[in-house]
Amino acid sequence: MKELMAVVRSNKVGKTKNALAAAGFPGFTCLPCLGRGKKLMDPGVLKLIMESGELPLTAAGESMTEASRLIPKRLFNIVVEDDRVSDVVDVLIAVNSTGHPGDGRIFILPVEESYSVRIGERCGA
C-alpha cells in the first residue's frame, strides 16, 4: 500500500473531495496547513520594495513579502493499494492544476502496516 500526501490550494478542497469520491476513493484525511514552494523573490526586488516604503524595513515588513510568506493550503492524506496510485494522482492533478505556481505537490510514501483502532487488528496493508 501507498500513502499519497497532496498539498493543494484551499479553494480546491470541495472539488478535490468530490472528484476523489467519484473516482472510488471516498476515504481520506484533509487538514489545513501553511506552506510555500521553492520560488523565492529576487533579493534585489525585495530590497527595492522595502526601500520604496511599500513595506517597513522591519522583520514584520519582510514577513509580508513573497520571499517568506506562508500560504494557507490543504493537506490530503490518502492510502491506496499500489496499483491504484496512478489513478489517485491523475484525479488530483486534473482537479488541482491551474497552470500557475502554487498548484501543489503530491508525495508518495510506502505504508508498511496499519491497524484498526476500533477492533485492534492489523488491516490489509
KAVEN-V662538 format. One record per residue. RES is the residue in one letter. SS is DSSP state (H for helix, E for strand, L for the rest). Layout:
BEGIN
res,ss
RES,SS
RES,SS
END
This chain:
BEGIN
res,ss
M,L
K,E
E,E
L,E
M,E
A,E
V,E
V,E
R,E
S,H
N,H
K,H
V,H
G,H
K,H
T,H
K,H
N,H
A,H
L,H
A,H
A,H
A,L
G,L
F,L
P,L
G,L
F,L
T,E
C,E
L,E
P,E
C,E
L,E
G,E
R,L
G,L
K,L
K,L
L,L
M,L
D,L
P,H
G,H
V,H
L,H
K,H
L,H
I,H
M,H
E,H
S,L
G,L
E,L
L,L
P,L
L,L
T,L
A,H
A,H
G,H
E,H
S,H
M,L
T,L
E,L
A,L
S,L
R,L
L,L
I,E
P,E
K,E
R,E
L,E
F,E
N,E
I,E
V,E
V,E
E,L
D,H
D,H
R,H
V,H
S,H
D,H
V,H
V,H
D,H
V,H
L,H
I,H
A,H
V,H
N,H
S,L
T,L
G,L
H,L
P,L
G,L
D,L
G,E
R,E
I,E
F,E
I,E
L,E
P,E
V,L
E,L
E,L
S,L
Y,E
S,L
V,L
R,L
I,L
G,L
E,L
R,E
C,L
G,L
A,L
END
